[in-house]
């Protein structure tokens, strides 16, 4: 149904807006209960958990059989990798994680797809400002799409300066193809 292409507005105090702000379809709803968070809820899908892995597999369109096989392989590989999944608001969490990475002398790469399109414009700017502020001591890289457009971006950020290293403008949303120029 292309839900990610719509603009959503929830009337409450304070109001919430997210999704594609320039979409011709704007979906409105009035919240009559407790105010929701300013962000749509995002939940971690832990593929170490069999039930969650099956749920993730259900999100793949039935005709994309190769994609389903790739996911199964990735889940098996992931079961042998120790990782820390952190759920919550990036605003208080990200500075702490970046500080820890700096102490460990680790290269920092912030990677996200299909999340930032849910942010209102002010929150998108807040994310960029947070990355700039936290790049004063060590460079970091920001790899993303759907922040301001559907292109895949690779930016380096150091001492507050954002440099666009690479932009892939022609990409398939399901990862089937890209045009590297």
N, C-alpha and C positions, 0 to 999 in steps of 0.2 A: 504493500500500500504506500510505500515511499514516505513513511512517517517522518523520516529525518529531513524531508524537504519542506516541512510546514513551519509556520510561525505560531507559537503558543503564547497565550496571555492568560494568566490566572489573576482574577480580580480578588484582592485581599489587601491587608495592610502589613507590610508593604507589598505592592503588586509584584508579580514575577513574570518575566518574559524570557523566552529562550527559543532556540531553533533557528531557522533561516528567516532573518528579519525582512528580507526582500521578497519573501514567498508571496505568490498571489493568493494562497490559502492561509487565512489567519483563523486559528481555532481559539475561541474564548470560553472560559469557564469561570464561575464565581465560587470561591471557596467559602462555604458557610460554617466551617469548623475551625479548628486551631490553625493559625498561619503555618504555611509550609516554609521550609528552608528557602533561601534565595537561590539554591542550586537544585536542579533535579537530582534525585537520589541516584548515586552510582554505586554499584555493588561489585565487589571482587568476585570473579569466577575462578575458583581454585580447582585446577584440573587434576590435582592430587586426590580430590574427592570424586569418586565414581559418579555419583548422582549429578554433581555440577558439570562434570565432563559430558555426560549424556545430554544435559540441558543445552550446553553450548553446541553440541553436534546438531541438535534439533533446530538451531537457528540458521543452518545452512540450507539453502534452497535445494529441493530434492534432485533437480537435474544437474547440480554441480557435484557429480560423483568424485571427480579428482580432488576437489577441495575437501570433501568429507574424508577421503583417504589421507590427504595431507594432514588434516587435523588429528586423525587417529595416530599417525606417526609422530606428530609433534607432541601429543599428550604422552606417548610412551617415552620419548626422549626427555620430556620435562620431568618425568617421575624420577630421573636420575640426577636432577639438578637441584641444589639447595637454593631456594630463593625466599625472600621476605616480601610478602604482599602487605601493603599498608593501605587501609581504607580511611577516608576522611577528607576534610577540607584542606586543599593544598596550601592555603594561605598560612596557617600556623605550622604545617608539617614540612613543607619544602625548605624553608630556611634551616631547620634543624638537620634535615637530611644532607643538605649542601654543606653545612658546617662539618658534619661528621666525615663526609667524603673529602673535604679539604684537609682535615687532620690525618686522614689515611693516605693522602697524596694520590687520590684516585681521579682518573679522567671522568668528568661529569658530562653525561648526555641525558637530556630531558627529551623523552619520546612520548608522543601521544597522537592518536588518530581518532576521529569520530567522537571526541569528547567535547572539544572546545566549541563546536558548532552549537552546543547547548548553552553556552555562556552568554549572558547579556553583554553588550559592547563594553560597559565599564569594567566588567570582570576580566575580559580579554586584555584590556589595557593594564589592569592590575597584575595579571600574570606576567606580561612583558616587563613591567616596572620591577617586579620582584626578581625576575631573572637578571635584569640589568644591575640592580642593587647588589645581588649576590655574586656578580662577576668581577668585583673589584680586585680580589686577591688571586683568583685563578680563572682562566678561561673556561667556558662551558659551551656545549653545543646543544642546539634546540632543533629537533627533527619532528616535523608535525605537518598535518594538513587540517583543513576545516577550521582554521582560526579566523581567516578573513576570506578565504577562497578554497577551492577544492584541490589546488595544486599541492604537491609534496615539496616542502621546504627544508633546507638544511642551512641553519644560521650558526655562525660563531658569535659569541658574546664575550667581550673582555673589557674590563674597566668601563662598563656601561654602554659600550658601543656595539650595536648589532650590525653584523656584516652578513649579507646574504651570500652564502657560498655556492648554493645550487638550488634551482627551482625546476622541478619536473612538472611541466604544464599539461602534458598529455598523459594521463594515467587512467587506468580502469579502477573503479571503486572497489572491485573484488580482487584486484591484484593480478588480473589476467595479462595485462600488458602495460608498458610504459614506453615513452620515447625519450631516450637520453640524448641531449644535445649539448 
